[in-house]
Amino acid sequence: MKRQCFALDLKNDAALIAEYEHWHKAENGWPEIRKSIIDAGVIDMQIYRTGNRLFMIMETDDNFRNEEKAAMDAANPKVWEWEQLMWKFQEPLPWAADNEKWVKMDQIYKL
């Protein structure tokens, strides 16, 4: 199993942040999105927030590849629709590459 961590900012607007959290409650999430995550080999995914900064932890199987997940997402119209909706709330980190949302974090410490 592999662990990857990512960061992303939300627009610093209380109403938009509340709506973003609404969409991420289990009862409001789209089942097609959950299925696409699981089908790609993600075993567990958690998102945390402080202020307008998001932190995502992904536990994946050993065969998971970010590039393959990106290709699967690009070919899935429902994932594309979800991502377009999420851009309403999200803004890239200042150091993100063009069109990059979630920026992979480097581990700098482990107990």
C-alpha positions in Angstrom: 0.0 0.0 0.0 1.2 3.5 -0.8 0.3 6.8 0.9 0.3 10.1 -1.0 -0.6 13.6 0.4 -1.8 16.6 -1.6 -2.7 20.2 -0.9 -5.1 22.6 -2.6 -6.7 26.0 -1.6 -10.3 26.9 -1.6 -11.4 30.4 -2.5 -11.4 32.3 0.7 -15.1 32.8 0.9 -17.1 31.3 3.8 -20.2 30.6 1.7 -18.2 28.8 -1.0 -16.3 26.8 1.6 -19.6 25.8 3.2 -20.9 24.7 -0.2 -17.7 22.8 -1.0 -18.1 20.9 2.3 -21.8 20.2 1.5 -20.7 18.4 -1.7 -18.2 16.3 0.2 -20.6 14.9 2.8 -21.2 11.2 2.1 -24.9 11.8 1.4 -24.2 14.5 -1.2 -21.3 13.0 -3.1 -21.8 11.6 -6.5 -21.6 7.8 -6.6 -19.9 7.9 -10.0 -17.0 9.9 -8.5 -16.7 7.5 -5.6 -16.6 4.6 -8.0 -14.0 6.2 -10.2 -11.8 6.7 -7.2 -12.1 3.1 -6.0 -11.8 1.7 -9.6 -8.4 3.5 -9.9 -7.0 1.6 -6.9 -7.6 4.1 -4.1 -8.2 2.2 -0.9 -8.9 5.2 1.4 -9.1 8.9 0.8 -9.5 11.6 3.4 -9.7 15.4 3.0 -9.0 17.8 5.9 -9.4 21.6 5.9 -7.9 24.5 7.9 -9.1 27.9 6.9 -9.2 27.7 3.1 -6.3 25.1 2.8 -7.2 21.5 2.0 -5.0 18.5 2.7 -5.8 15.1 1.1 -4.4 11.7 2.2 -4.7 8.9 -0.3 -4.0 5.3 0.5 -3.6 3.3 -2.7 -2.8 -0.2 -3.8 0.7 -0.8 -5.0 -0.3 -0.7 -8.7 -1.8 2.8 -8.5 -0.3 5.3 -10.8 -1.3 9.0 -10.8 -0.9 9.2 -14.6 -3.3 6.3 -15.1 -5.9 7.9 -12.8 -5.6 11.2 -14.7 -6.2 9.4 -18.0 -9.2 7.5 -16.6 -10.6 10.8 -15.3 -10.1 12.6 -18.6 -12.1 9.9 -20.3 -15.0 9.9 -17.8 -17.6 12.6 -18.6 -19.1 12.5 -15.0 -15.6 13.1 -13.5 -15.1 16.0 -15.9 -18.5 17.4 -14.8 -17.6 17.0 -11.1 -14.2 18.7 -11.6 -15.8 21.6 -13.4 -18.2 22.1 -10.5 -15.3 21.9 -8.0 -13.4 24.7 -9.8 -16.1 27.0 -8.6 -14.7 26.6 -5.1 -11.0 25.8 -5.7 -8.0 27.9 -6.5 -4.5 26.6 -7.3 -1.7 27.0 -5.0 0.7 29.8 -6.1 3.4 27.2 -7.0 1.0 24.9 -8.9 1.7 24.1 -12.5 -0.7 25.2 -15.2 -4.1 23.4 -14.8 -2.8 21.6 -11.7 -5.3 21.4 -8.8 -4.0 19.1 -6.1 -0.3 19.5 -5.6 1.6 16.5 -4.3 3.3 17.1 -1.0 6.8 15.8 -0.1 7.2 13.9 3.2 9.8 15.7 5.2 9.5 13.8 8.5 8.4 10.4 9.8 8.5 9.2 13.4 
